[in-house]
Amino acid sequence: MRRAISLYGLTFSLPLLVWQLLFFVFPLAFLVALSFWTVKNFTMRPDFDPVNWVTMFGKPVFWQAYGTTVALAASASALASVLAFPCSYAITFKLSDSARRWAIFLMVIPFFTSYLVRVYSWQIFLSDAGIVNVILGWFGLGPYSMLNTPGATMVGYMTLSLPLVILLQLFSLVFIDRTLIEAAHNMRCGRLRTVFEVVIPSARVGLVIAALFCFILTFGDFVSPVYLGGGDPTTLSILITDTTKSGQQWPRAAVIALTMIGTLLAVAFLAVRFAYAGQAKGARK
């Protein structure tokens, strides 16, 4: 029986294993090897030299881009979580089942169009002669320079991640035990206190995972910082393209990419550990 179960599980898990090997493990191994190659006369040579790591980690521009990328991704995660929670809370507890299904459908619709197209549409809204400044002009305000700013980059990040964050929070809130909320109300707990002491702790895992997905998506995003932020300040994704254009330095670009992957793995590990910390303590008790 054990052999049958093992063979059955192996058979159905094999496609996932092959997929991970072909599209993650093997490319990651090649990326690690590539980071030790050298470039001479615009030609890459398969050496084993740590000069690329030393060079990139010794450049102030690398650490400036790293700090900027982390700060923007963390800010986007916090902002998306704050903006998404009232929406997901209202959909979960204030709408009927039919209205909730329509709301979920509306949250999915943005993914029907290309992210790049949506970012280009924001250029029409945020340019000096764009729709936003035209509307502000009716009230005697502006025009304001909104394009090619960190604020415009954040708008692009919200376009990319906010619908997904709402959906992930929504699916977490839906499975909260309603009797806990009723018990809090019976004990004369106000609505706001119930949210912070009952709802948020109960949906902690989903809320953290939603913020984590936002961080992952925005940390490696290239479109918004370039087409809405104007490439200033420089992020790691922009630095990768600049590095490859400068003398075909693909090995140094591999160093940047591996640093990004390592950062995301570390953040994901810490976020998941924080999300399940309360449950682990409860299980021990």
C-alpha positions in Angstrom: 0.0 0.0 0.0 2.8 2.4 0.9 4.5 1.7 -2.5 1.3 2.3 -4.3 0.8 5.6 -2.6 4.4 6.7 -3.2 4.2 5.7 -6.9 0.9 7.5 -7.2 2.2 10.7 -5.5 5.4 10.6 -7.5 3.5 10.2 -10.8 1.4 13.3 -10.2 4.2 15.4 -8.7 6.6 14.6 -11.5 5.4 17.4 -13.8 5.9 20.0 -11.1 9.3 18.6 -10.3 10.4 18.7 -14.0 9.0 22.2 -14.3 11.0 23.4 -11.3 14.1 21.8 -12.5 13.8 23.1 -16.1 12.7 26.6 -15.3 14.2 27.4 -11.9 16.9 25.1 -10.7 18.9 24.8 -13.9 18.6 28.5 -14.9 19.6 29.4 -11.3 22.6 27.2 -11.4 23.6 28.7 -14.8 23.2 32.2 -13.3 25.5 31.3 -10.4 28.1 30.0 -12.8 27.7 33.0 -15.1 28.4 35.4 -12.2 32.0 34.0 -12.1 32.7 34.4 -15.8 34.8 37.3 -17.0 34.4 39.7 -20.0 37.4 40.7 -22.0 37.2 42.6 -25.3 33.4 42.3 -25.2 33.6 38.5 -25.1 32.5 36.3 -22.1 34.9 33.7 -20.9 33.9 30.8 -18.6 36.3 31.4 -15.8 35.9 31.1 -12.1 36.8 34.5 -10.8 34.9 36.4 -8.0 35.9 39.7 -9.5 32.3 40.5 -10.6 31.0 40.1 -7.0 33.8 42.2 -5.6 33.3 44.9 -8.3 29.5 45.1 -7.9 29.5 45.0 -4.1 32.2 47.7 -4.1 30.1 50.2 -6.1 28.1 52.8 -4.2 25.6 52.9 -7.0 24.7 49.3 -6.4 23.9 49.8 -2.8 22.0 53.0 -3.6 19.9 51.1 -6.1 19.5 48.2 -3.6 18.3 50.5 -0.9 15.9 52.3 -3.3 14.4 49.1 -4.5 13.9 47.7 -1.0 12.4 51.0 0.2 10.0 51.3 -2.8 8.9 47.6 -2.6 8.3 47.9 1.2 6.4 51.1 0.8 4.3 49.6 -1.9 3.5 46.6 0.2 2.5 48.7 3.2 0.4 51.1 1.0 -1.3 48.3 -0.9 -2.1 46.4 2.3 -3.6 49.6 3.9 -5.6 50.5 0.8 -6.8 46.9 0.2 -8.0 46.0 3.7 -11.1 48.3 3.8 -12.1 47.1 0.4 -11.6 43.4 1.2 -13.3 43.8 4.6 -16.4 45.5 3.0 -16.7 42.8 0.3 -16.4 40.1 2.9 -18.7 41.3 5.6 -21.0 43.9 4.0 -22.0 42.4 0.6 -24.3 39.6 -0.2 -22.9 36.4 -1.8 -24.1 37.5 -5.2 -22.5 40.9 -4.9 -19.3 39.4 -3.5 -19.0 37.2 -6.6 -19.4 40.3 -8.8 -16.8 42.1 -6.8 -14.3 39.3 -7.2 -15.0 39.3 -10.9 -14.3 43.0 -11.1 -11.0 42.4 -9.2 -10.0 39.9 -11.9 -10.8 42.1 -14.9 -7.6 44.2 -14.7 -5.5 41.1 -15.3 -7.3 40.7 -18.7 -5.1 43.5 -20.1 -1.4 43.8 -20.3 0.4 45.5 -17.4 2.5 47.5 -19.9 -0.7 48.8 -21.6 -2.1 49.9 -18.2 1.2 51.7 -17.4 1.1 53.5 -20.7 -2.5 54.6 -20.0 -1.3 56.2 -16.8 1.1 58.4 -18.8 -1.9 59.9 -20.4 -3.4 60.7 -17.0 -0.2 61.9 -15.2 1.5 64.0 -17.9 1.7 67.8 -17.6 -1.1 68.1 -20.2 -2.8 64.9 -19.0 -6.3 64.3 -17.7 -5.5 64.8 -14.0 -3.9 68.2 -14.6 -6.8 69.2 -17.0 -9.3 68.4 -14.2 -7.2 70.3 -11.6 -7.1 73.3 -14.1 -10.8 73.6 -13.9 -10.4 74.5 -10.2 -7.5 76.8 -10.9 -4.9 74.4 -9.7 -1.7 73.1 -11.4 -0.4 72.0 -13.6 1.7 69.7 -11.4 4.6 67.6 -12.6 3.5 64.1 -11.7 5.1 61.9 -14.3 8.7 60.7 -13.9 8.5 60.9 -10.1 8.6 58.3 -7.3 4.9 59.0 -6.8 4.1 57.9 -10.4 6.2 54.8 -9.8 4.1 54.0 -6.8 0.9 54.5 -8.9 2.3 51.8 -11.3 3.1 49.5 -8.4 -0.5 49.8 -7.2 -1.8 49.1 -10.7 0.3 45.9 -10.7 -0.4 44.6 -7.2 -3.4 46.2 -5.6 -6.1 43.9 -7.2 -4.1 40.8 -6.2 -3.6 42.0 -2.7 -7.4 42.7 -2.4 -8.1 39.2 -3.6 -5.7 37.5 -1.3 -7.0 39.4 1.7 -10.5 38.7 0.7 -9.9 34.9 0.5 -8.4 35.1 4.0 -11.2 37.1 5.5 -13.9 34.9 4.1 -12.7 31.9 6.2 -12.8 33.7 9.5 -15.0 32.1 12.1 -18.0 34.4 12.4 -18.8 33.2 15.9 -15.6 34.9 17.1 -16.9 38.2 15.8 -20.3 37.6 17.3 -18.6 36.7 20.7 -16.7 40.0 20.6 -19.8 42.0 20.0 -21.6 40.2 22.8 -18.8 41.2 25.1 -19.5 44.9 24.1 -16.4 45.1 21.9 -16.7 48.0 19.4 -16.3 47.5 15.7 -12.9 49.0 15.4 -11.6 47.0 18.4 -13.1 43.9 16.9 -11.2 44.5 13.7 -7.9 44.9 15.4 -8.2 42.2 18.0 -10.3 39.6 16.2 -10.4 40.0 12.5 -6.8 41.0 11.8 -5.2 38.3 14.1 -7.5 35.7 12.6 -6.6 36.6 9.0 -2.9 37.2 9.9 -1.6 34.6 7.5 -3.5 35.8 4.5 -2.7 39.5 5.2 1.0 38.8 5.5 1.1 36.6 2.3 -0.7 39.3 0.4 1.9 41.9 1.4 4.6 39.4 0.6 3.3 38.9 -3.0 3.1 42.7 -3.4 6.8 43.0 -2.3 7.9 40.2 -4.7 6.1 41.8 -7.6 7.2 45.3 -7.1 10.8 44.4 -6.0 11.6 43.1 -9.5 9.4 45.4 -11.5 11.0 47.2 -14.4 8.1 48.8 -16.2 6.8 51.3 -13.6 10.2 52.7 -12.6 11.1 53.3 -16.3 7.9 54.4 -17.9 6.3 56.2 -14.9 9.3 57.0 -12.8 11.6 58.0 -15.6 14.4 55.7 -14.4 15.2 58.0 -11.5 16.0 56.9 -8.8 17.7 53.8 -10.2 16.3 50.5 -9.1 18.0 47.1 -9.4 16.0 46.1 -12.4 17.2 49.3 -14.2 20.7 48.6 -13.0 20.6 45.2 -14.7 19.8 46.7 -18.1 22.4 49.4 -17.7 25.0 46.8 -16.8 24.3 44.6 -19.8 24.5 47.7 -22.1 27.8 48.7 -20.6 30.4 46.4 -22.3 28.2 43.3 -22.4 28.7 42.8 -18.7 26.2 39.9 -18.3 28.2 38.3 -15.4 27.8 41.5 -13.4 24.2 41.6 -14.2 24.0 38.0 -12.9 25.4 39.2 -9.6 22.6 41.8 -9.3 20.0 39.2 -10.2 21.3 36.7 -7.7 21.3 39.4 -5.0 17.7 40.1 -5.8 16.8 36.4 -5.6 18.6 36.0 -2.3 16.8 39.1 -0.9 13.4 37.8 -2.0 14.1 34.3 -0.5 15.1 35.9 2.8 12.1 38.2 2.9 9.7 35.3 2.0 11.2 33.1 4.7 10.9 35.9 7.3 7.3 36.8 6.2 6.1 33.2 6.3 7.7 32.6 9.6 6.1 35.7 11.0 2.7 34.8 9.5 2.6 31.3 11.1 4.4 32.3 14.4 1.1 32.7 16.3 -0.2 29.4 15.1 3.0 27.6 16.1 2.8 29.0 19.6 -0.8 28.0 19.8 -0.1 24.4 18.7 2.7 24.1 21.3 0.3 25.1 24.0 
